[in-house]
Amino acid sequence: MLEKIRNSRQKGVLMVEFVIVFPLFLLLLWLIIYFGMVFHDYNTVNQLAREGARYGVVGNTDAAVTTAVVDKGQLTLTSLYAVQAGDVKITRATDNTLNDEKYLEIEIVAQRTNQGNEGIVESFLPNKLPAKVRMRVELEP
C-alpha cells in the first residue's frame, strides 16, 4: 500500500516538473532558432556586399550591381530582413594614397521587415544589419 502511494506521488511530481520545464525548453529552442535566423541574415548581408562589390569591379554598372544584390537578397535572406534598391549605396572614387587607384565601395543596410508585430524577442533584434566592402576596380563600366 505504501509503495502504491509513493508511485502515485512520484507520477504527480513528474507531471508538475514537466509542466514547469517543458515551456521553458520550448522558449529556449525558439530563441535559438530565432537568433540563428538573425545570424544567418547578418552573414548573408555581408556576403551580398562582397558579391556585389566583386560584380561591380569587373565592369558592371551601378544599376546592374544594385539589381543583382536586391535579387540575390530576396532569394537568400530569411523573412526577418529584406534589402531594397534604396538600401544599396555604391561609391566609385580614386584613392590618392594608393597610387591613384580607383575603388568601388558598396554599403548595404538590410531593414527588418516585421516591425509591426513586435513581441518580446523582436524588441531585442536590431532594426538594421549593415555591411560595407571596398574593392579595387579592375575594369571600368
Backbone torsions as a table, in degrees:
resi	resn	phi	psi	omega
1	MET	NA	-44.2	179.3
2	LEU	-63.2	-37.2	177.9
3	GLU	-63.2	-39.4	179.8
4	LYS	-64.9	-42.6	179.3
5	ILE	-65.4	-41.2	179.9
6	ARG	-63.8	-42.7	179.5
7	ASN	-65.3	-40.9	179.8
8	SER	-68.6	-35.9	176.4
9	ARG	-67.4	-39.4	-179.5
10	GLN	-65.7	-38.8	177.0
11	LYS	-64.1	-37.8	177.9
12	GLY	-66.7	-40.0	178.5
13	VAL	-66.2	-41.0	178.0
14	LEU	-62.3	-40.1	179.5
15	MET	-65.4	-41.4	178.1
16	VAL	-65.0	-43.1	178.0
17	GLU	-62.1	-41.0	179.2
18	PHE	-62.9	-44.2	-179.3
19	VAL	-63.8	-31.9	179.6
20	ILE	-81.6	-42.9	-172.0
21	VAL	-82.7	-36.9	-174.2
22	PHE	-60.9	-46.0	177.0
23	PRO	-62.6	-35.6	177.2
24	LEU	-66.6	-38.7	176.7
25	PHE	-63.7	-43.6	178.1
26	LEU	-63.6	-40.8	177.7
27	LEU	-62.4	-44.3	178.4
28	LEU	-62.8	-44.1	177.9
29	LEU	-61.7	-42.7	179.1
30	TRP	-63.8	-41.4	178.8
31	LEU	-64.3	-40.7	179.2
32	ILE	-62.3	-44.9	179.4
33	ILE	-64.6	-45.0	-177.1
34	TYR	-63.2	-49.2	-179.8
35	PHE	-71.6	-24.9	171.7
36	GLY	-64.1	-38.6	177.2
37	MET	-65.6	-40.1	178.7
38	VAL	-65.4	-42.5	179.0
39	PHE	-64.3	-39.5	176.0
40	HIS	-60.7	-45.0	179.6
41	ASP	-65.4	-37.2	177.8
42	TYR	-62.0	-47.0	178.1
43	ASN	-65.7	-36.8	180.0
44	THR	-66.1	-40.9	178.8
45	VAL	-64.1	-40.1	176.3
46	ASN	-64.6	-40.2	177.4
47	GLN	-65.3	-40.4	177.0
48	LEU	-59.7	-41.3	179.5
49	ALA	-64.9	-43.0	178.7
50	ARG	-63.7	-46.4	-179.6
51	GLU	-66.3	-38.9	178.0
52	GLY	-64.7	-41.8	178.7
53	ALA	-65.1	-43.0	179.0
54	ARG	-63.4	-39.1	178.7
55	TYR	-66.0	-33.7	-178.4
56	GLY	-79.3	-30.6	-175.8
57	VAL	-82.2	-9.0	179.9
58	VAL	-99.8	17.9	170.7
59	GLY	110.4	11.1	178.7
60	ASN	-93.5	152.6	-178.6
61	THR	-76.2	164.6	179.6
62	ASP	-62.9	-38.2	179.2
63	ALA	-64.3	-40.4	178.6
64	ALA	-66.5	-38.9	178.6
65	VAL	-64.8	-46.0	-179.9
66	THR	-60.5	-45.0	179.3
67	THR	-62.1	-43.2	-179.8
68	ALA	-63.6	-41.8	-179.5
69	VAL	-66.0	-44.2	-179.2
70	VAL	-65.6	-43.3	179.8
71	ASP	-63.5	-44.6	179.3
72	LYS	-66.9	-35.2	178.0
73	GLY	-64.4	-38.1	178.3
74	GLN	-65.1	-30.0	-179.2
75	LEU	-82.2	-33.4	-169.0
76	THR	-105.8	-23.2	-179.8
77	LEU	-77.7	150.6	175.3
78	THR	-75.9	-176.4	-177.8
79	SER	-76.3	-3.7	-178.6
80	LEU	-78.0	-35.5	-175.3
81	TYR	-131.0	155.6	178.2
82	ALA	-145.0	153.0	176.7
83	VAL	-116.2	125.3	176.2
84	GLN	-107.4	168.7	-178.7
85	ALA	-61.0	-34.0	179.0
86	GLY	-73.2	-11.4	-180.0
87	ASP	-89.4	-1.2	-178.5
88	VAL	-109.7	120.7	179.9
89	LYS	-119.1	122.7	-178.3
90	ILE	-115.9	130.4	179.7
91	THR	-124.1	127.2	173.9
92	ARG	-113.5	128.9	-177.0
93	ALA	-153.2	176.1	176.9
94	THR	-115.4	133.7	179.9
95	ASP	-101.1	112.7	-178.0
96	ASN	-70.3	-24.5	-178.4
97	THR	-78.9	-14.6	-178.5
98	LEU	-114.9	53.1	177.6
99	ASN	56.7	39.5	178.7
100	ASP	55.4	34.4	177.4
101	GLU	-76.0	143.0	177.5
102	LYS	-87.2	145.2	179.1
103	TYR	-139.4	160.4	176.0
104	LEU	-119.9	132.1	176.8
105	GLU	-121.2	127.4	179.4
106	ILE	-118.4	133.0	178.7
107	GLU	-125.0	124.1	-178.9
108	ILE	-119.9	136.3	176.2
109	VAL	-127.4	108.9	177.0
110	ALA	-83.0	129.7	-178.7
111	GLN	-96.9	144.7	175.6
112	ARG	-69.6	139.2	-172.8
113	THR	-93.1	-36.5	-171.8
114	ASN	-101.5	54.7	-177.0
115	GLN	-77.8	-10.9	178.4
116	GLY	-79.4	-30.2	-178.0
117	ASN	-101.0	67.5	-177.7
118	GLU	-79.8	121.2	173.0
119	GLY	-109.0	-167.0	-179.1
120	ILE	-66.2	-47.4	-177.0
121	VAL	-70.7	-38.9	-178.6
122	GLU	-61.7	-29.1	-179.8
123	SER	-69.3	-18.6	178.5
124	PHE	-91.5	-11.1	-177.6
125	LEU	-79.8	147.6	176.8
126	PRO	-70.8	145.7	178.5
127	ASN	-76.2	-24.9	-177.5
128	LYS	-134.2	144.6	173.0
129	LEU	-119.4	103.2	-176.9
130	PRO	-91.2	154.0	173.3
131	ALA	-148.9	143.3	-178.4
132	LYS	-142.2	131.5	-179.6
133	VAL	-136.5	142.2	178.9
134	ARG	-127.9	128.9	179.8
135	MET	-136.0	153.0	177.1
136	ARG	-76.0	135.1	-178.5
137	VAL	-75.4	130.3	178.3
138	GLU	-96.7	-40.8	179.5
139	LEU	-133.2	141.4	176.7
140	GLU	-82.1	143.2	177.9
141	PRO	-73.4	NA	NA
